[in-house]
Protein backbone atom coordinates (compact mmCIF):
# COMPACT_ATOMS: atom_id res chain seq x y z
CA UNK A 1 0.00 0.00 0.00
CA UNK A 2 1.21 3.49 -0.71
CA UNK A 3 2.23 5.71 2.17
CA UNK A 4 -0.79 7.38 3.69
CA UNK A 5 1.08 10.67 4.16
CA UNK A 6 0.74 11.19 0.40
CA UNK A 7 -2.94 11.92 0.77
CA UNK A 8 -3.26 12.81 4.45
CA UNK A 9 -5.57 15.72 4.02
CA UNK A 10 -7.23 15.75 7.39
CA UNK A 11 -10.91 16.37 7.91
CA UNK A 12 -11.68 19.20 10.30
CA UNK A 13 -13.23 18.91 13.77
CA UNK A 14 -16.96 18.76 14.41
CA UNK A 15 -19.18 21.51 15.81
CA UNK A 16 -22.79 21.51 16.90
CA UNK A 17 -23.83 22.44 13.38
CA UNK A 18 -22.09 19.55 11.67
CA UNK A 19 -23.96 17.53 9.12
CA UNK A 20 -24.54 13.85 8.60
CA UNK A 21 -25.18 11.86 5.44
CA UNK A 22 -28.25 10.13 4.30
CA UNK A 23 -27.32 10.12 0.64
CA UNK A 24 -29.39 8.47 -2.09
CA UNK A 25 -28.28 5.51 -4.15
CA UNK A 26 -28.60 4.77 -7.82
CA UNK A 27 -30.84 2.22 -9.49
CA UNK A 28 -28.55 -0.70 -8.77
CA UNK A 29 -27.73 0.36 -5.22
CA UNK A 30 -24.03 0.41 -6.12
CA UNK A 31 -23.05 3.21 -8.49
CA UNK A 32 -19.81 3.20 -10.42
CA UNK A 33 -16.80 4.64 -8.58
CA UNK A 34 -13.50 5.76 -9.94
CA UNK A 35 -11.23 8.52 -8.65
CA UNK A 36 -10.84 10.03 -12.12
CA UNK A 37 -10.46 13.81 -12.55
CA UNK A 38 -13.47 16.10 -12.71
CA UNK A 39 -13.49 19.09 -15.01
CA UNK A 40 -15.83 20.89 -12.61
CA UNK A 41 -17.75 20.44 -9.37
CA UNK A 42 -21.12 19.33 -10.59
CA UNK A 43 -23.41 20.77 -7.98
CA UNK A 44 -22.90 23.12 -5.03
CA UNK A 45 -24.42 22.94 -1.56
CA UNK A 46 -27.57 24.78 -2.56
CA UNK A 47 -28.30 22.16 -5.19
CA UNK A 48 -27.66 19.34 -2.73
CA UNK A 49 -30.14 20.84 -0.31
CA UNK A 50 -32.71 21.46 -3.01
CA UNK A 51 -32.71 17.75 -3.81
CA UNK A 52 -33.71 17.06 -0.21
CA UNK A 53 -30.66 15.13 0.98
CA UNK A 54 -31.17 15.12 4.76
CA UNK A 55 -28.42 16.31 7.08
CA UNK A 56 -28.50 15.43 10.78
CA UNK A 57 -26.54 16.94 13.64
CA UNK A 58 -23.34 15.08 14.48
CA UNK A 59 -21.95 16.71 17.61
CA UNK A 60 -18.36 16.86 18.72
CA UNK A 61 -19.07 14.47 21.62
CA UNK A 62 -20.24 11.80 19.18
CA UNK A 63 -16.90 11.26 17.48
CA UNK A 64 -15.96 7.63 16.89
CA UNK A 65 -12.78 7.22 18.91
CA UNK A 66 -10.78 6.02 15.91
CA UNK A 67 -11.14 9.39 14.20
CA UNK A 68 -8.83 10.92 16.78
CA UNK A 69 -6.70 7.91 17.69
CA UNK A 70 -5.83 7.41 14.01
CA UNK A 71 -5.47 11.15 13.34
CA UNK A 72 -8.20 11.09 10.72
CA UNK A 73 -9.39 14.57 11.68
CA UNK A 74 -7.67 17.76 12.73
CA UNK A 75 -9.41 18.88 15.92
CA UNK A 76 -7.68 22.27 15.85
CA UNK A 77 -9.04 23.32 12.48
CA UNK A 78 -12.26 25.15 11.64
CA UNK A 79 -15.15 22.94 10.58
CA UNK A 80 -16.85 23.33 7.23
CA UNK A 81 -19.03 20.28 6.74
CA UNK A 82 -20.76 21.68 3.66
CA UNK A 83 -17.50 22.05 1.77
CA UNK A 84 -16.96 19.68 -1.14
CA UNK A 85 -14.87 16.57 -0.52
CA UNK A 86 -11.81 15.89 -2.65
CA UNK A 87 -10.32 12.53 -3.58
CA UNK A 88 -7.42 12.81 -1.14
CA UNK A 89 -9.74 13.32 1.80
CA UNK A 90 -11.87 10.36 0.78
CA UNK A 91 -8.82 8.11 0.38
CA UNK A 92 -7.43 9.19 3.76
CA UNK A 93 -10.72 8.49 5.53
CA UNK A 94 -11.18 5.16 3.75
CA UNK A 95 -7.62 4.03 4.49
CA UNK A 96 -8.10 4.56 8.21
CA UNK A 97 -11.56 3.00 8.13
CA UNK A 98 -9.94 -0.06 6.57
CA UNK A 99 -7.42 -0.22 9.43
CA UNK A 100 -10.24 0.07 11.95
CA UNK A 101 -12.18 -2.81 10.41
CA UNK A 102 -9.05 -4.89 10.18
CA UNK A 103 -8.34 -4.35 13.89
CA UNK A 104 -11.81 -4.60 15.40
CA UNK A 105 -14.26 -6.41 13.13
CA UNK A 106 -14.50 -10.21 13.33
CA UNK A 107 -12.93 -11.52 10.15
CA UNK A 108 -11.28 -8.20 9.41
CA UNK A 109 -11.98 -5.77 6.59
CA UNK A 110 -12.32 -8.39 3.87
CA UNK A 111 -10.61 -8.74 0.51
CA UNK A 112 -12.75 -6.20 -1.35
CA UNK A 113 -12.01 -3.38 1.08
CA UNK A 114 -8.34 -4.31 1.27
CA UNK A 115 -7.92 -4.44 -2.51
CA UNK A 116 -9.73 -1.14 -2.94
CA UNK A 117 -7.54 0.67 -0.43
CA UNK A 118 -4.37 -0.85 -1.81
CA UNK A 119 -5.33 0.40 -5.27
CA UNK A 120 -5.30 4.05 -4.18
CA UNK A 121 -2.75 6.19 -5.96
CA UNK A 122 -0.92 9.28 -4.77
CA UNK A 123 -2.23 11.35 -7.67
CA UNK A 124 -5.37 13.37 -8.42
CA UNK A 125 -6.02 14.01 -4.73
CA UNK A 126 -7.55 17.44 -5.31
CA UNK A 127 -10.23 16.32 -7.74
CA UNK A 128 -13.85 16.51 -6.62
CA UNK A 129 -15.85 13.44 -5.56
CA UNK A 130 -19.53 12.91 -6.26
CA UNK A 131 -22.12 11.04 -4.20
CA UNK A 132 -22.14 8.01 -6.50
CA UNK A 133 -18.39 7.56 -6.05
CA UNK A 134 -18.64 7.99 -2.29
CA UNK A 135 -21.41 5.41 -2.06
CA UNK A 136 -19.65 2.91 -4.29
CA UNK A 137 -16.49 3.06 -2.21
CA UNK A 138 -18.34 2.96 1.11
CA UNK A 139 -20.56 0.06 0.01
CA UNK A 140 -17.59 -2.31 0.30
CA UNK A 141 -17.22 -1.35 3.95
CA UNK A 142 -20.93 -1.78 4.64
CA UNK A 143 -21.00 -5.21 3.03
CA UNK A 144 -18.59 -6.28 5.77
CA UNK A 145 -20.39 -4.40 8.56
CA UNK A 146 -23.72 -5.91 7.55
CA UNK A 147 -22.22 -9.41 7.24
CA UNK A 148 -20.89 -9.26 10.80
CA UNK A 149 -24.10 -7.85 12.26
CA UNK A 150 -22.91 -4.33 13.09
CA UNK A 151 -25.79 -2.90 11.06
CA UNK A 152 -28.43 -4.15 8.66
CA UNK A 153 -28.54 -1.28 6.21
CA UNK A 154 -26.52 1.24 4.23
CA UNK A 155 -26.42 4.88 5.39
CA UNK A 156 -28.31 5.98 2.28
CA UNK A 157 -31.61 5.06 0.65
CA UNK A 158 -31.45 1.82 -1.32
CA UNK A 159 -35.11 1.02 -2.05
CA UNK A 160 -35.98 3.98 -4.26
CA UNK A 161 -34.51 5.76 -7.26
CA UNK A 162 -36.61 8.92 -7.09
CA UNK A 163 -34.14 10.77 -4.88
CA UNK A 164 -30.96 9.70 -6.68
CA UNK A 165 -28.52 12.56 -7.29
CA UNK A 166 -25.33 10.54 -7.64
CA UNK A 167 -23.61 13.15 -9.78
CA UNK A 168 -24.01 15.80 -7.09
CA UNK A 169 -20.84 16.79 -5.27
CA UNK A 170 -20.29 15.02 -1.95
CA UNK A 171 -19.55 17.18 1.08
CA UNK A 172 -17.43 16.69 4.19
CA UNK A 173 -20.43 16.15 6.47
CA UNK A 174 -21.59 13.29 4.28
CA UNK A 175 -18.23 11.53 4.24
CA UNK A 176 -18.07 11.86 8.04
CA UNK A 177 -21.43 10.22 8.44
CA UNK A 178 -20.61 7.37 6.05
CA UNK A 179 -17.51 6.53 8.10
CA UNK A 180 -19.04 7.19 11.53
CA UNK A 181 -19.24 3.53 12.55
CA UNK A 182 -17.73 2.79 15.96
CA UNK A 183 -16.74 -0.81 16.63
CA UNK A 184 -15.25 -0.20 20.08
CA UNK A 185 -17.74 2.13 21.81
CA UNK A 186 -18.76 0.63 25.16
CA UNK A 187 -21.39 2.81 26.82
CA UNK A 188 -21.83 0.75 29.99
CA UNK A 189 -18.15 -0.10 30.45
CA UNK A 190 -18.67 -3.86 30.72
CA UNK A 191 -15.97 -4.77 28.22
CA UNK A 192 -18.42 -5.48 25.40
CA UNK A 193 -18.81 -3.10 22.48
CA UNK A 194 -22.27 -1.62 22.08
CA UNK A 195 -22.86 -3.29 18.73
CA UNK A 196 -22.43 -6.83 20.09
CA UNK A 197 -24.90 -6.18 22.93
CA UNK A 198 -28.00 -6.77 20.85
CA UNK A 199 -30.56 -6.50 23.67
CA UNK A 200 -32.52 -9.61 22.69
CA UNK A 201 -32.04 -11.39 26.03
CA UNK A 202 -30.63 -14.42 24.21
CA UNK A 203 -26.92 -15.18 24.08
CA UNK A 204 -25.82 -16.40 20.66
CA UNK A 205 -22.08 -15.66 20.50
CA UNK A 206 -19.51 -13.13 21.74
CA UNK A 207 -20.67 -10.95 18.83
CA UNK A 208 -24.39 -11.34 19.59
CA UNK A 209 -24.62 -11.44 23.35
CA UNK A 210 -28.27 -10.44 23.75
CA UNK A 211 -27.28 -8.15 26.62
CA UNK A 212 -28.12 -4.49 27.17
CA UNK A 213 -25.58 -1.94 25.92
CA UNK A 214 -26.60 0.42 28.74
CA UNK A 215 -26.59 -2.06 31.66
CA UNK A 216 -23.26 -3.60 32.59
CA UNK A 217 -24.95 -6.49 34.45
CA UNK A 218 -27.93 -7.43 32.34
CA UNK A 219 -29.04 -10.37 34.49
CA UNK A 220 -28.36 -8.66 37.84
CA UNK A 221 -26.24 -11.46 39.27
CA UNK A 222 -23.33 -9.25 40.36
CA UNK A 223 -21.05 -10.28 37.49
CA UNK A 224 -20.75 -7.86 34.61
CA UNK A 225 -21.67 -8.96 31.11
CA UNK A 226 -18.15 -8.89 29.70
CA UNK A 227 -16.84 -11.08 32.51
CA UNK A 228 -19.64 -13.60 31.97
CA UNK A 229 -18.86 -13.83 28.28
CA UNK A 230 -15.20 -14.40 29.17
CA UNK A 231 -15.99 -17.22 31.63
CA UNK A 232 -18.62 -18.66 29.30
CA UNK A 233 -21.67 -18.17 31.49
CA UNK A 234 -24.90 -16.70 30.13
CA UNK A 235 -24.91 -12.94 30.79
CA UNK A 236 -28.70 -12.95 30.42
CA UNK A 237 -29.28 -15.63 33.06
CA UNK A 238 -28.53 -15.05 36.73
CA UNK A 239 -27.75 -18.77 37.20
CA UNK A 240 -23.97 -18.62 36.90
CA UNK A 241 -23.32 -22.34 37.35
CA UNK A 242 -21.46 -23.75 34.40
CA UNK A 243 -22.48 -27.21 33.18
CA UNK A 244 -20.31 -30.13 34.27
CA UNK A 245 -18.99 -32.57 31.69
CA UNK A 246 -18.30 -36.07 33.04
CA UNK A 247 -15.82 -38.27 31.18
CA UNK A 248 -15.91 -41.93 32.24
CA UNK A 249 -13.09 -44.39 31.65
CA UNK A 250 -12.07 -47.12 31.12
CA UNK A 251 -14.77 -49.38 29.80
CA UNK A 252 -16.00 -50.40 33.25
CA UNK A 253 -16.51 -46.75 34.32
CA UNK A 254 -14.33 -47.28 37.39
CA UNK A 255 -12.87 -43.76 37.23
CA UNK A 256 -14.30 -40.40 36.32
CA UNK A 257 -12.98 -36.99 35.48
CA UNK A 258 -15.29 -34.06 36.10
CA UNK A 259 -14.68 -30.94 34.03
CA UNK A 260 -16.53 -27.81 35.21
Secondary structure as UniProt FT lines:
FT   HELIX           4..7
FT   STRAND          11..12
FT   TURN            16..17
FT   STRAND          23..24
FT   TURN            27..28
FT   HELIX           45..50
FT   TURN            51..52
FT   HELIX           60..62
FT   HELIX           65..69
FT   TURN            70..71
FT   STRAND          73..74
FT   TURN            75..76
FT   TURN            81..82
FT   HELIX           87..104
FT   TURN            106..107
FT   HELIX           111..118
FT   TURN            125..126
FT   HELIX           131..147
FT   TURN            148..149
FT   STRAND          156..157
FT   TURN            162..163
FT   TURN            166..167
FT   HELIX           172..178
FT   TURN            187..188
FT   HELIX           194..196
FT   TURN            206..207
FT   TURN            213..214
FT   TURN            218..219
FT   HELIX           225..231
FT   TURN            235..236
FT   STRAND          245..249
FT   TURN            251..252
FT   STRAND          255..259
//
